[in-house]
């Protein structure tokens, strides 16, 4: 890596790194690194079981390869992995942003689709419907959800049997109280400036009842009317409305860094 601080994006479910391409084009910098979680556009390492803790350790291993702390951005389950790293290894981060901090709250209940995936038999049937059909049929469904055709085709091409296995194993490993137990370490994430992105005026998956989680991690929430947050892949449809500033850093990271003083963090804790 060069001397410029690395910006790293981690996507979620049921996606590949293609989901970031419209936003990256708007940022106007060619050095953004997209890390694909195993099973979600990347092969499984030997013996990888697709549990929430294994994904955390996978991401830690990837970040350890960089020359210094990175600006880390996660969406959906990628956002969950980001929070897990912020709690376990804040030394690897310069700043972090997530749209899924609420899943670490003790009161959080998984949405109905996730509860189905966590149920043997029901989960297999549900994933089969989600990822079934031809690539063209899956792409057409995504286009119907508002995703531009080139991106939809790339996403659909990555929605395979391996992704289905990863979805089931990941969600079953994350059934409560697992996430709430992990969330006990949220105060450790406050050692680095963080930001919680929320879809303004919408019902944000992973943010219901998230106020206690945000307080423990000492992160501000940034309501976004059309940002790259969950709720129908709106980051793809409206990527052009969330741009980087003159510094060239992603707006999420710029905002997180600017909030250091407001969050009351001592500069010595950020190094």
N, C-alpha and C positions, 0 to 999 in steps of 0.2 A: 504494500500500500504506500501511496505517497504521503507527503507531510500534511495534506489536507485531511481534516477529520472525516472519517467515513460515515456515510449515511446508509443505514441498513433497514430494509423493509422485509417483514415476515407476514405472509398471507395466511388465510384461514381455510374454512371448509364451506363448500366442496370446490376448492379453487386450486389454481396453479399460479405461478408468478406472472402469467399473462394478465391477471387482474390489475396489476399496477401500471401497465404500459401507457394508458392515457394520462395518468397523473405524472409519471416520469417525463413524458413528453412536454407537459406543461411546466415542469420545474426548470427545464433548460440547463440541466447538468447531466453529463454522461457518466458520472462515477458512482451513481446510486447502486448499491449491491442488494440484490433480491435473493433471499435465502428461502428455499423451498423445503418445508418439513417433509420428512420421509413419508411416502405414501401419497403426498399431495404435490405431485410433480417431480418427485425425486425418489430414487430407489431406497429400499430398506437396508440399513447396515446389518451385518450378520447378527442374528440374535435379537434384533430390535422388536420389542413387544408393543410399541405404539401406546404406551401409557403416558399419562400427563407428566409424570416425573422423568420419564425417558425423553420426552420432547424437551423438557427444560434442560436436561443434561446435554442433549444434542445441540441445542442452541448455545449453551455455554461453550461447548467444544468448538463450535464455529467461530464464536466471538473471540476466543483465545488466540485465534490465528491472526488477528489484526494487530497492528503495531501499537495501538493505544485505544483509549475509550472511544466508543462510537455513539452516534445519535441513532437510537433504535426506535422504529415505528412498527406497531403491530395492529392488524385488523382481524376481528372475529377471533378464532382460536389463536391466530398469530398474536393478537393482543393479549390473550391469556398467557402465552409463552413468554411474552415480553415482561409481564408483571412477575411471573415466576423467576425470571432472571434478575429483575430489579431487586427482588427480595433476597435471592441467594447469592448473587455476585454483582453488587452495585459497582464494584471497582472496574467492571468491564464497560461501564456506560458513562457517557458524558451527559446524556439526557435520554428520556424515554417518553413514548406516547402510546396510548391504548384506547380502544373503544369497548373494552370488555372487563373493566375492573370489578364490576358488580358481581361476577360469578364467584368472587372470593368472600362475599358477605355471608355470614351465618344464616341469614333469613332468605337467601336466594334459593328459588326453586327452578329447576331446569324447565325450559319450555316443553310443550307437549311433544313436539317432534323428537327432541333429545330424549325425553323419557321413553318414547317408543324405541329408539335406538338402543337404549340401555336394557331393554326387555328381550331376552332370548326368544327367537322365533319371530316376534313382531319386528324387531330391528332388522333382521335379515330380509324380511319381506319389504320393509320400507326402503331400505337402501337399494334393493333390487329395482324398485319402481323409480327411485331418484336417478340412478345411474344406468338404467336399462335403455334399450333401444339402440339405434345407430348413432354414430357421431353426428350425422346430419340432423337427426331428430332432436338430440340434446341441444345442438347449436340453435335450432329453430326455437326451442323453448326459451333459451337464454335471450335470443333476440326479442322474443315476445315480452321478456321482462325489462327490455330497454337497453340491452347491451349491444354495442356496435358489432356488426357481423364479424370483422376480423378477429376481435377479441373473443367473441362467443365461440368461434370455431376452435381457437386455441384452448379455451377452457374445456370445451366438450371433448376434445381429443385427449385430455388428461384425466377425464372422469372414467376411470377403469376399475377393474376388479380389485386392484391393490388399494385404491382409494376407498373402496367400500369396506375392505377389511380394516383399514386405518380408522375410518369413521367409527365403526362399531367398537373397536378396542379402546380408542381414545375416550369416547363418551362413557363407556362402561367403567373405565378406570377413574373417571371424574365424578361419579355419582356422589352426591352429598352423603356424609359430611367431609369427603375428601377435600373439596375445594375450600370449604370453610376452615378446615385444619391447616391447609397451606396458607390461607389468608391471615393466620395468626402472626405471620412474619412481615405483614405489610409495613410496620414502622421502619423496617430495614430499608425499604424502597425509598424512604424519604431522604436517604443519603445522597441521592441524585435528583435533579429537577425533573419532575414528571408532569404529564398532562393527560387528562381524561377527556376524550372527545365524545360529545353526545349529539344525537340528532335532535335539533330544536323542534319542539312541537310534535315529536313522534314518540312511539312506544319503542324504546331502545332495548333490543335484546342484550342481556348482559349488564344492563344499567338499572334495572328495576331494583329499588331499595339499595342503591349503591352509595348513598351518602356516608354511612359508617366506614365503608371501605376507602372512600376517597379521603376522609378525615384521617384515618390511620396512616395512609400513605402520604398525607400532606400534599395532595395534588389538586390543583384547580380544575374546574370543569369548563370546557369551552363549547357552548352550544353552537352547532353548525346547521344552517338551514339546508345546505346542499353539499356538505363536505364528503370526505371519503369514509363515511361511517356506515355501520350496518343498516339494513333496511332496504333490501332490493338492489344491492350493488350500486348505490347512488354515486359512489366515487367514480364509477366509470362514466355514468351519464353526465356528470357535472364536474369533471375534473378541471375544466378550464376556469371554474369559479373559485378555486382554491390554489393560489400560486405562491411561489417563493418570493421573498423580498429581494432587495438589492444585494444582500449578503450571499444569495444563492442557496441558502439552506432551506429545507422544506419548512413551510409555514408552521407546521406542528412543532418542529424542533425550535424554531425561532421563538415562538410563543412560550414554549416551556422554559427556554433559557431566560427570557425576559422576566419570567415570574419568580426568579430565584429570590430577589429581595423581598417580594411580597410574601413568599412562603417562609421567610425568616430563616433561610439556610445560611449558616456560616460558610464563608468562602473556603475555609480549610477543610470542610467536609466534602467539598466537591472535587478534591484532587486526590 
